[in-house]
Amino acid sequence: MGVSRNRTRALLIVAAIAAGTAAAAIAAGTAAAATPAAATWTAAPMCGDWQVETVARGLEQLENLEPDDNGGFYLSGESKVYHVDAAGQVRTVLDGMGAPGGLQLDGSSLSFLTRQDGKLWHLDTTTDQLSAPVDFAGNGLLRLPDGDLLTTWVGTEGGQSKGVSRYLNDSGAVVPNWSTVPRSEGLALSPDHRAVYTDDLFTGQIIRVPLYTPDAWTVVATVPNLIPGLDDLTMSQDGMLYAAAHVEGSIYRVNPETGASCVVASGLSNGWTGPSSVRIGQDGDGWALYVTGFDGTLRRLVPPSGVELAPVR
């Protein structure tokens, strides 16, 4: 429950900061400087006619998801880890966990964080057996090609920023502030495996972090909404980012090369119950976006014809 209260507080802080910053900028006649987005807050256009379907509902407040490469997903809830198969059947894999967060699957090993106690766990998905946890506090989770893991510091945890932290798979050591990004939420690997992207809950910024020079991070885009509340993101093989705007209740597609964005879907549920994570997963012979929400629903967003949508491998 403590994590839920902290998340509520985080969303309220986001709203207060955004509103206060905008008001101050308008009063000073410097609205353009209030945020990196356009001063007019011109709404992003729609990205075409994506179809929204419900895969599963009535679950715990959902935080994250990870494809299982068989048409299903692992989901993290308030205290549970679920598995949803390709037919939409839900099974509780683990219960009584301390606020599961980011998930990453490597073969039959599912790695995930528990945010309440700052631990990293590994689950053998063939036996449902858990390994002993190790210390690795964070929120989002991404496995790099070399087996190392990254996690994020949202900015509401208190204390000094830990930036993006790295767990070294070979030694088990943790490198806090591996990248000194002030705040971050989700994590996505670029198609060329040379960078990761993350987002800022407070500002709506999307940030590129080069893997070999992680402190040379740059802001590549800002979602054009006063309070989008970016919560997570993923990347397609053609280089497009898809970001979950929790507060706004939308999914954005963002071109990191130009900063241009459009809205894939809106009205998914907003405010506290909005979308929390987005991934690319199998949909028959093709691909679709899958979105978790704090309303306990897993949704599928089916792209219109002509959209290149395949996950980064």
Residue frames relative to the residue before (quaternion, step in Angstrom):
aa qw qx qy qz dx dy dz
M 1.0000 0.0000 0.0000 0.0000 0.00 0.00 0.00
G 0.5909 0.5956 -0.3658 0.4027 3.55 1.11 -0.66
V 0.6522 0.5079 -0.3176 0.4646 3.57 1.00 -0.81
S 0.6303 0.5301 -0.3391 0.4547 3.59 1.00 -0.78
R 0.6552 0.4968 -0.3171 0.4725 3.59 0.94 -0.83
N 0.6371 0.5196 -0.3301 0.4639 3.58 1.00 -0.78
R 0.6580 0.5076 -0.3212 0.4540 3.59 0.98 -0.81
T 0.6105 0.5339 -0.3465 0.4714 3.58 1.06 -0.75
R 0.6555 0.5087 -0.3022 0.4692 3.54 0.94 -0.93
A 0.6286 0.5452 -0.3358 0.4414 3.57 1.01 -0.80
L 0.6798 0.4862 -0.2994 0.4603 3.58 0.87 -0.91
L 0.6366 0.5116 -0.3290 0.4742 3.58 1.05 -0.70
I 0.6273 0.5322 -0.3289 0.4638 3.57 1.04 -0.78
V 0.6221 0.5429 -0.3331 0.4554 3.57 0.99 -0.90
A 0.6811 0.4921 -0.2937 0.4556 3.57 0.84 -0.98
A 0.6767 0.4989 -0.3003 0.4506 3.57 0.90 -0.90
I 0.6658 0.4994 -0.3099 0.4597 3.58 0.90 -0.90
A 0.6697 0.5036 -0.3080 0.4506 3.56 0.87 -0.94
A 0.6770 0.4873 -0.2983 0.4639 3.57 0.89 -0.92
G 0.6716 0.5052 -0.2953 0.4544 3.57 0.93 -0.88
T 0.6507 0.5169 -0.3139 0.4592 3.56 0.99 -0.84
A 0.6672 0.4989 -0.3047 0.4616 3.55 0.92 -0.91
A 0.6580 0.5140 -0.3189 0.4485 3.58 0.92 -0.87
A 0.6597 0.5065 -0.3110 0.4599 3.55 0.95 -0.88
A 0.6606 0.5147 -0.3148 0.4468 3.56 0.96 -0.83
I 0.6443 0.5132 -0.3261 0.4638 3.56 0.99 -0.85
A 0.6472 0.5257 -0.3219 0.4485 3.58 0.96 -0.88
A 0.7245 0.4241 -0.2398 0.4876 3.55 1.02 -0.78
G 0.4644 -0.6883 0.4388 0.3435 3.56 1.28 -0.12
T 0.6260 0.5305 -0.3378 0.4611 3.58 1.17 0.49
A 0.0585 0.8433 -0.5313 0.0556 3.57 0.91 0.90
A 0.6203 0.5639 -0.3540 0.4146 3.59 1.02 -0.69
A 0.6942 0.4703 -0.2772 0.4691 3.57 1.12 -0.58
A 0.4912 0.6956 -0.4246 0.3075 3.57 1.23 -0.25
T 0.7843 -0.0407 0.0604 0.6161 3.56 1.04 -0.75
P 0.6009 -0.5780 0.3937 0.3871 3.59 -1.14 0.39
A 0.5644 0.5846 -0.4081 0.4160 3.62 1.16 -0.26
A 0.6858 -0.4760 0.3490 0.4258 3.55 -1.32 0.26
A 0.5551 -0.6454 0.4139 0.3225 3.57 -0.97 0.87
T 0.6735 0.5045 -0.2998 0.4494 3.59 1.09 -0.61
W 0.3046 -0.7725 0.5007 0.2445 3.61 1.26 -0.24
T 0.1188 0.8099 -0.5600 0.1280 3.55 0.89 0.91
A 0.4469 -0.7112 0.4731 0.2657 3.56 -0.70 1.08
A 0.4902 -0.6464 0.4988 0.3049 3.55 -1.08 0.76
P 0.5002 -0.6495 0.4711 0.3255 3.62 -1.04 0.67
M 0.5693 -0.5526 0.4665 0.3909 3.55 -1.30 0.17
C 0.4369 -0.7152 0.4948 0.2295 3.58 -1.18 0.68
G 0.7183 -0.3461 0.2530 0.5480 3.61 1.12 0.39
D 0.6524 -0.5574 0.3809 0.3444 3.52 -1.35 0.03
W 0.0171 -0.7907 0.6096 -0.0538 3.55 0.03 1.35
Q 0.3220 -0.7466 0.5533 0.1808 3.58 -1.02 0.83
V 0.2345 -0.7782 0.5726 0.1078 3.58 -0.90 0.98
E 0.0046 -0.8005 0.5971 -0.0509 3.58 -0.74 1.12
T 0.3793 -0.7040 0.5512 0.2382 3.58 -1.17 0.60
V 0.2423 -0.7717 0.5761 0.1176 3.56 -0.84 1.05
A 0.7771 -0.1124 0.1078 0.6098 3.59 0.94 -0.92
R 0.0380 -0.7946 0.6058 0.0091 3.57 -1.12 0.66
G 0.7212 0.4572 -0.3171 0.4126 3.54 -1.34 0.16
L 0.4710 0.6640 -0.4465 0.3713 3.58 1.20 0.45
E 0.6803 -0.4188 0.3638 0.4790 3.56 -1.28 -0.11
Q 0.6765 -0.4203 0.3971 0.4561 3.53 -1.34 0.12
L 0.2217 -0.8305 0.5022 0.0943 3.59 -0.39 1.23
E 0.2593 -0.8005 0.5318 0.0954 3.55 -0.89 1.03
N 0.8254 -0.0401 0.1062 0.5531 3.59 0.84 -0.94
L 0.1128 -0.7868 0.6012 0.0822 3.57 -1.30 0.25
E 0.0946 -0.7790 0.6192 0.0279 3.53 -1.28 0.54
P 0.4320 -0.7029 0.4954 0.2720 3.63 -0.73 1.01
D 0.3414 -0.7515 0.5297 0.1952 3.58 -1.13 0.70
D 0.4725 -0.7009 0.4049 0.3485 3.61 1.37 0.11
N 0.6717 0.4069 -0.3166 0.5320 3.59 1.26 0.41
G 0.6768 -0.4970 0.2827 0.4638 3.56 1.20 0.50
G 0.6821 0.4497 -0.2889 0.4990 3.58 1.29 0.03
F 0.3264 -0.7430 0.5578 0.1740 3.56 -1.34 -0.11
Y 0.2941 -0.6472 0.6590 0.2457 3.47 -1.42 0.32
L 0.1162 -0.7920 0.5989 0.0223 3.56 -1.00 0.92
S 0.2379 -0.7413 0.6035 0.1722 3.57 -1.15 0.63
G 0.1596 -0.7856 0.5943 0.0644 3.55 -0.97 0.98
E 0.7734 -0.3147 0.2383 0.4959 3.57 -1.19 -0.47
S 0.8136 0.0343 0.0009 0.5804 3.59 1.03 -0.78
K 0.6982 0.4688 -0.2404 0.4847 3.58 1.30 -0.22
V 0.1932 -0.6784 0.6788 0.2039 3.48 -1.43 0.25
Y 0.1687 -0.8022 0.5703 0.0525 3.56 -0.72 1.15
H 0.1585 -0.7025 0.6642 0.2006 3.49 -1.45 0.13
V 0.1040 -0.7596 0.6404 0.0453 3.55 -0.97 0.95
D 0.2793 -0.7877 0.5233 0.1667 3.60 -0.59 1.09
A 0.7459 -0.4304 0.2739 0.4283 3.57 -1.31 0.13
A 0.6742 0.4743 -0.2887 0.4869 3.58 1.22 -0.45
G 0.5694 -0.6230 0.3688 0.3893 3.59 1.28 0.02
Q 0.4554 0.6745 -0.4594 0.3558 3.59 1.25 0.24
V 0.2564 -0.7962 0.5392 0.0979 3.57 -0.82 1.07
R 0.0173 -0.7707 0.6369 -0.0039 3.55 -1.03 0.89
T 0.3530 -0.7031 0.5721 0.2319 3.58 -1.02 0.81
V 0.2483 -0.7916 0.5473 0.1105 3.56 -0.57 1.20
L 0.7928 0.0195 0.0317 0.6083 3.57 0.96 -0.93
D 0.0645 -0.7784 0.6231 0.0411 3.56 -1.15 0.62
G 0.7674 0.3693 -0.2666 0.4513 3.56 -1.26 0.40
M 0.4239 0.6930 -0.4730 0.3411 3.59 1.19 0.50
G 0.5195 -0.6805 0.4399 0.2713 3.58 -1.15 0.65
A 0.7766 -0.3502 0.1746 0.4937 3.57 0.33 1.31
P 0.1053 -0.8189 0.5630 0.0368 3.61 0.36 1.21
G 0.1731 -0.7961 0.5749 0.0759 3.56 -1.06 0.81
G 0.8551 0.0136 0.0228 0.5178 3.55 -0.73 -1.11
L 0.1651 -0.7773 0.6051 0.0488 3.55 -1.16 0.81
Q 0.0518 0.7724 -0.6326 0.0209 3.58 -1.14 0.69
L 0.1956 -0.7886 0.5778 0.0779 3.57 -0.87 1.05
D 0.0042 0.7665 -0.6414 0.0320 3.55 -0.98 0.96
G 0.7946 -0.0982 0.0179 0.5989 3.57 -0.12 1.28
S 0.7669 -0.2802 0.2313 0.5291 3.60 -0.60 -1.13
S 0.5933 0.5652 -0.3653 0.4416 3.61 1.24 0.19
L 0.1309 -0.7832 0.6066 0.0392 3.56 -0.66 1.17
S 0.1523 -0.7748 0.6102 0.0640 3.58 -0.64 1.17
F 0.1199 0.7924 -0.5936 0.0734 3.57 -1.00 0.77
L 0.4046 -0.6988 0.5452 0.2251 3.53 -1.29 0.53
T 0.1646 -0.7108 0.6624 0.1700 3.52 -1.31 0.43
R 0.3495 -0.8045 0.4537 0.1577 3.51 -0.49 1.29
Q 0.5882 0.5989 -0.3722 0.3959 3.57 1.16 -0.49
D 0.8086 0.2163 -0.1035 0.5373 3.59 1.01 -0.79
G 0.4786 -0.7147 0.4187 0.2912 3.61 1.25 0.16
K 0.4671 0.6898 -0.4258 0.3531 3.57 1.02 0.80
L 0.2767 -0.6995 0.6344 0.1778 3.50 -1.39 0.48
W 0.0945 -0.8008 0.5915 0.0007 3.56 -0.84 1.08
H 0.1678 -0.7451 0.6322 0.1301 3.55 -1.31 0.43
L 0.1392 -0.7968 0.5872 0.0309 3.56 -0.76 1.13
D 0.3122 -0.7007 0.6109 0.1956 3.56 -0.95 0.94
T 0.2863 -0.8159 0.4784 0.1532 3.58 -0.27 1.26
T 0.5964 0.5489 -0.3783 0.4470 3.61 1.21 -0.17
T 0.7879 0.2752 -0.1366 0.5338 3.61 1.13 -0.60
D 0.3400 -0.7472 0.4807 0.3082 3.59 1.32 -0.35
Q 0.4315 0.6862 -0.4687 0.3512 3.58 1.14 0.64
L 0.3015 -0.7596 0.5564 0.1500 3.56 -1.01 0.93
S 0.3777 -0.6739 0.5800 0.2585 3.53 -1.13 0.67
A 0.6262 -0.4995 0.4144 0.4321 3.56 -1.27 0.17
P 0.4537 -0.7105 0.4600 0.2788 3.62 -0.87 0.87
V 0.1996 -0.7394 0.6257 0.1479 3.54 -1.32 0.40
D 0.5808 -0.5926 0.4288 0.3573 3.57 -1.21 0.46
F 0.3067 0.7063 -0.5957 0.2284 3.56 -0.80 1.09
A 0.0826 -0.8459 0.5268 0.0076 3.55 0.30 1.30
G 0.3594 0.7273 -0.5341 0.2380 3.55 -0.93 0.88
N 0.4968 -0.6543 0.4984 0.2768 3.53 -1.34 -0.22
G 0.7752 0.2185 -0.1194 0.5806 3.60 0.40 -1.21
L 0.1449 -0.7868 0.5953 0.0746 3.57 -1.25 0.38
L 0.0533 0.7846 -0.6144 0.0630 3.56 -1.00 0.91
R 0.2681 -0.7390 0.5976 0.1577 3.54 -0.97 0.95
L 0.3154 -0.7492 0.5577 0.1678 3.56 -0.85 1.02
P 0.6813 -0.5031 0.3278 0.4187 3.63 -1.16 0.37
D 0.6874 0.4693 -0.2939 0.4699 3.64 1.10 -0.56
G 0.6218 -0.5723 0.3304 0.4203 3.60 1.28 0.07
D 0.5194 0.6180 -0.4263 0.4082 3.60 1.23 -0.19
L 0.2915 -0.7462 0.5744 0.1682 3.56 -1.26 0.46
L 0.1983 -0.7507 0.6173 0.1266 3.54 -1.17 0.69
T 0.0235 -0.7735 0.6313 0.0511 3.55 -1.23 0.53
T 0.4206 -0.7404 0.4951 0.1724 3.53 -1.29 0.45
W 0.2937 -0.7041 0.6233 0.1717 3.53 -1.38 0.48
V 0.3475 -0.8014 0.4493 0.1874 3.58 -0.30 1.30
G 0.5090 -0.6436 0.4320 0.3743 3.57 0.99 -0.85
T 0.6751 0.4572 -0.2986 0.4960 3.58 1.28 0.07
E 0.4905 0.7059 -0.4045 0.3121 3.58 1.28 0.01
G 0.4760 -0.6483 0.4557 0.3814 3.59 1.17 -0.45
G 0.7379 0.3675 -0.2905 0.4859 3.55 -1.15 0.55
Q 0.7009 -0.4533 0.3448 0.4294 3.53 -1.35 -0.18
S 0.6113 -0.5752 0.4055 0.3620 3.55 -1.17 0.64
K 0.2616 -0.7404 0.5983 0.1595 3.55 -1.13 0.76
G 0.4075 -0.7321 0.4598 0.2942 3.56 1.31 0.09
V 0.6469 -0.3820 0.3824 0.5379 3.53 -0.99 -0.93
S 0.1828 -0.8006 0.5654 0.0768 3.59 -0.67 1.10
R 0.2412 -0.7765 0.5715 0.1107 3.56 -1.19 0.66
Y 0.2232 -0.7413 0.6222 0.1161 3.55 -0.99 0.96
L 0.2771 -0.7816 0.5412 0.1391 3.57 -0.59 1.18
N 0.4042 -0.7700 0.4452 0.2134 3.54 -0.37 1.29
D 0.6694 0.5303 -0.3114 0.4168 3.60 0.94 -0.84
S 0.8068 0.2849 -0.1256 0.5021 3.58 0.93 -0.91
G 0.4179 -0.7012 0.4746 0.3294 3.58 1.16 -0.51
A 0.4737 0.6697 -0.4440 0.3606 3.60 1.26 0.13
V 0.2856 -0.7355 0.5911 0.1675 3.54 -1.24 0.57
V 0.1741 -0.7699 0.6092 0.0766 3.56 -0.96 0.96
P 0.1974 -0.7752 0.5880 0.1198 3.64 -0.21 1.22
N 0.8314 0.1688 -0.1399 0.5105 3.56 -1.18 0.59
W 0.1145 0.7828 -0.5900 0.1613 3.58 0.94 0.89
S 0.7352 0.0458 -0.0726 0.6724 3.54 1.21 -0.65
T 0.3857 -0.7683 0.4745 0.1889 3.56 -0.84 1.02
V 0.1745 0.7680 -0.5839 0.1968 3.59 1.02 0.74
P 0.4879 -0.7116 0.4036 0.3044 3.64 -0.60 1.05
R 0.7880 -0.0308 0.0604 0.6119 3.58 0.98 -0.92
S 0.0651 0.7963 -0.5985 0.0587 3.56 -1.11 0.64
E 0.2582 -0.7659 0.5743 0.1299 3.57 -1.24 0.51
G 0.8256 0.1065 -0.0279 0.5535 3.57 0.12 -1.31
L 0.2146 -0.7528 0.6063 0.1401 3.55 -1.37 0.12
A 0.0334 0.7882 -0.6128 0.0456 3.57 -1.03 0.84
L 0.3738 -0.7292 0.5374 0.1995 3.56 -1.03 0.88
S 0.4563 -0.6832 0.4992 0.2753 3.58 -1.02 0.81
P 0.6441 -0.5518 0.3576 0.3909 3.61 -1.13 0.50
D 0.7131 0.4315 -0.2635 0.4856 3.62 1.07 -0.65
H 0.4206 -0.7413 0.4311 0.2963 3.60 1.35 0.08
R 0.5279 0.6402 -0.4035 0.3857 3.58 1.14 0.56
A 0.7889 0.1641 -0.0883 0.5856 3.59 1.26 -0.16
V 0.2106 -0.7135 0.6399 0.1923 3.50 -1.37 0.24
Y 0.2725 -0.7360 0.5974 0.1646 3.52 -1.26 0.52
T 0.0194 -0.7756 0.6308 0.0107 3.53 -1.14 0.69
D 0.2792 -0.7657 0.5579 0.1566 3.59 -1.27 0.21
D 0.3845 -0.7235 0.5435 0.1826 3.53 -1.29 0.55
L 0.4436 -0.7168 0.4837 0.2355 3.58 -0.60 1.20
F 0.7134 0.4963 -0.2578 0.4223 3.57 0.96 -0.91
T 0.8195 0.3048 -0.1204 0.4702 3.59 0.82 -0.97
G 0.4218 -0.6964 0.4782 0.3294 3.61 1.16 -0.41
Q 0.4544 0.6912 -0.4486 0.3385 3.58 1.24 0.29
I 0.2081 -0.7238 0.6416 0.1455 3.54 -1.27 0.59
I 0.1709 -0.8292 0.5321 -0.0101 3.52 -0.75 1.20
R 0.2449 -0.7483 0.6015 0.1355 3.56 -1.04 0.88
V 0.0892 -0.7870 0.6103 0.0145 3.57 -0.90 1.02
P 0.3068 -0.7516 0.5485 0.2003 3.65 -0.47 1.11
L 0.4990 -0.6891 0.4353 0.2943 3.59 -0.85 0.94
Y 0.7449 0.4136 -0.2298 0.4703 3.58 1.00 -0.74
T 0.7533 0.1671 -0.1476 0.6188 3.60 1.29 -0.18
P 0.0732 -0.8860 0.4545 0.0561 3.60 0.68 1.10
D 0.6553 0.4966 -0.3393 0.4570 3.61 1.14 -0.34
A 0.5949 0.5410 -0.3700 0.4653 3.59 1.29 0.00
W 0.1947 0.8164 -0.5173 0.1676 3.57 0.99 0.88
T 0.1118 -0.7938 0.5966 0.0374 3.56 -1.15 0.64
V 0.4324 -0.6482 0.5567 0.2880 3.56 -1.23 0.56
V 0.1575 -0.8279 0.5353 0.0568 3.59 -0.64 1.12
A 0.8043 0.0013 0.0110 0.5942 3.60 1.18 -0.35
T 0.1275 -0.7424 0.6473 0.1162 3.52 -1.35 0.33
V 0.4199 -0.7007 0.5156 0.2587 3.57 -0.79 1.01
P 0.3806 -0.7774 0.4581 0.2024 3.63 -0.65 1.11
N 0.5023 0.5759 -0.4952 0.4133 3.55 0.31 1.30
L 0.5882 -0.6123 0.3876 0.3589 3.57 -0.99 0.80
I 0.8110 0.0226 0.0293 0.5839 3.60 0.86 -0.96
P 0.0074 0.8234 -0.5674 0.0049 3.65 0.32 1.10
G 0.2116 -0.8000 0.5322 0.1788 3.60 1.04 -0.74
L 0.0172 0.8357 -0.5483 0.0254 3.60 0.73 1.02
D 0.1670 -0.8324 0.5277 0.0274 3.54 -0.73 1.13
D 0.7998 -0.0769 0.0916 0.5882 3.62 0.95 -0.71
L 0.0642 -0.7952 0.6014 0.0434 3.54 -1.27 0.29
T 0.1142 -0.7552 0.6397 0.0860 3.52 -1.35 0.36
M 0.2934 -0.7639 0.5530 0.1564 3.58 -1.25 0.32
S 0.3405 -0.7285 0.5613 0.1959 3.54 -1.10 0.77
Q 0.6689 -0.5270 0.3527 0.3880 3.54 -1.25 0.44
D 0.6736 0.4789 -0.3041 0.4738 3.61 1.16 -0.49
G 0.6350 -0.6077 0.3078 0.3643 3.60 1.24 0.34
M 0.5247 0.6075 -0.4319 0.4111 3.60 1.21 0.33
L 0.3045 -0.7307 0.5847 0.1772 3.55 -1.12 0.77
Y 0.1351 -0.7540 0.6374 0.0841 3.55 -1.16 0.70
A 0.0701 -0.8374 0.5408 -0.0380 3.57 -0.56 1.21
A 0.3381 -0.7309 0.5643 0.1819 3.56 -1.04 0.88
A 0.1659 -0.7775 0.6032 0.0637 3.57 -0.63 1.18
H 0.3015 -0.8234 0.4571 0.1489 3.54 0.04 1.40
V 0.7209 0.4491 -0.2639 0.4572 3.58 0.71 -1.06
E 0.7018 0.4721 -0.2603 0.4656 3.57 0.95 -0.90
G 0.3699 -0.7447 0.4812 0.2776 3.60 1.10 -0.62
S 0.5974 0.5715 -0.3406 0.4477 3.58 1.16 0.62
I 0.2686 -0.6893 0.6357 0.2202 3.50 -1.43 0.18
Y 0.1776 -0.7950 0.5764 0.0653 3.56 -0.83 1.06
R 0.2115 -0.6890 0.6640 0.1990 3.51 -1.33 0.43
V 0.0718 -0.8130 0.5774 -0.0227 3.56 -0.80 1.08
N 0.2740 -0.7266 0.6084 0.1638 3.54 -1.01 0.90
P 0.2936 -0.8032 0.4853 0.1822 3.63 -0.30 1.17
E 0.5908 0.5742 -0.3700 0.4295 3.60 1.22 -0.30
T 0.7937 0.2758 -0.1320 0.5259 3.59 1.05 -0.78
G 0.4391 -0.6919 0.4586 0.3437 3.59 1.18 -0.50
A 0.4945 0.6707 -0.4257 0.3527 3.60 1.28 -0.13
S 0.0644 -0.8057 0.5885 0.0187 3.57 -1.08 0.73
C 0.0591 -0.7585 0.6451 0.0706 3.51 -1.33 0.35
V 0.4918 -0.6708 0.4830 0.2736 3.56 -1.28 0.44
V 0.3300 -0.7452 0.5540 0.1698 3.54 -0.71 1.14
A 0.7768 -0.1263 0.1255 0.6041 3.58 0.91 -0.96
S 0.0992 -0.7775 0.6191 0.0489 3.56 -1.13 0.69
G 0.7539 0.3945 -0.2752 0.4475 3.55 -1.30 0.19
L 0.3349 0.7745 -0.4794 0.2412 3.59 1.16 0.55
S 0.5922 -0.3875 0.3343 0.6224 3.55 1.40 -0.31
N 0.0502 -0.8330 0.5509 -0.0088 3.57 -0.78 0.94
G 0.6840 0.4410 -0.3689 0.4489 3.52 -1.34 0.01
W 0.8457 -0.0938 0.0883 0.5179 3.57 -0.99 -0.86
T 0.7566 0.4209 -0.2179 0.4505 3.63 0.92 -0.88
G 0.4068 0.7767 -0.4202 0.2336 3.60 1.27 0.11
P 0.7260 -0.4382 0.3097 0.4302 3.57 -1.34 0.04
S 0.2264 -0.8170 0.5256 0.0714 3.54 -0.89 1.01
S 0.8086 0.0235 0.0093 0.5879 3.60 1.13 -0.50
V 0.0911 -0.7824 0.6146 0.0431 3.56 -1.21 0.55
R 0.0232 0.7860 -0.6161 0.0458 3.56 -1.04 0.89
I 0.4123 -0.6495 0.5704 0.2879 3.55 -1.32 0.33
G 0.0772 0.8081 -0.5775 0.0864 3.56 -0.80 1.01
Q 0.6747 -0.5084 0.3595 0.3963 3.52 -1.31 0.28
D 0.0009 0.7497 -0.6618 0.0027 3.52 -1.21 0.71
G 0.7789 -0.1746 0.0736 0.5978 3.56 0.16 1.27
D 0.7929 -0.2262 0.2015 0.5287 3.55 -0.71 -1.10
G 0.7099 0.4241 -0.2504 0.5034 3.57 1.27 -0.08
W 0.5238 -0.6158 0.4971 0.3152 3.50 -1.32 -0.52
A 0.0416 -0.7721 0.6334 0.0310 3.54 -1.23 0.52
L 0.4772 -0.6007 0.5339 0.3555 3.53 -1.34 0.08
Y 0.1294 -0.7596 0.6322 0.0814 3.56 -1.10 0.75
V 0.1196 -0.8202 0.5590 -0.0233 3.53 -0.85 1.09
T 0.2154 -0.7403 0.6213 0.1396 3.58 -0.96 0.91
G 0.1159 -0.7934 0.5937 0.0672 3.54 -1.24 0.49
F 0.5712 -0.5801 0.4553 0.3604 3.54 -1.24 0.44
D 0.5730 0.5622 -0.3908 0.4504 3.61 1.27 -0.02
G 0.5615 -0.6485 0.3695 0.3572 3.60 1.27 0.24
T 0.5873 0.5848 -0.3482 0.4381 3.57 1.25 0.43
L 0.2033 -0.7190 0.6505 0.1364 3.53 -1.19 0.75
R 0.0868 -0.8165 0.5707 -0.0052 3.56 -0.68 1.16
R 0.2583 -0.7237 0.6177 0.1675 3.53 -1.29 0.54
L 0.1486 -0.7692 0.6186 0.0598 3.57 -0.93 1.00
V 0.1694 -0.8191 0.5462 0.0451 3.55 -0.35 1.32
P 0.3653 -0.7689 0.4772 0.2183 3.61 -0.59 1.08
P 0.5333 -0.5809 0.4903 0.3711 3.57 -1.24 0.37
S 0.6631 -0.4953 0.3646 0.4267 3.57 -1.24 0.34
G 0.7512 0.3922 -0.2942 0.4419 3.54 -1.12 0.72
V 0.5874 0.5559 -0.3815 0.4476 3.60 1.25 -0.17
E 0.3081 -0.7343 0.5795 0.1730 3.56 -0.82 1.06
L 0.1497 0.7990 -0.5617 0.1538 3.56 -0.40 1.18
A 0.2928 0.7041 -0.5922 0.2604 3.55 -0.35 1.32
P 0.5042 -0.6812 0.4318 0.3087 3.60 -0.97 0.76
V 0.5529 -0.5607 0.4960 0.3660 3.52 -1.31 0.39
R 0.1607 -0.7932 0.5835 0.0674 3.58 -0.89 0.94
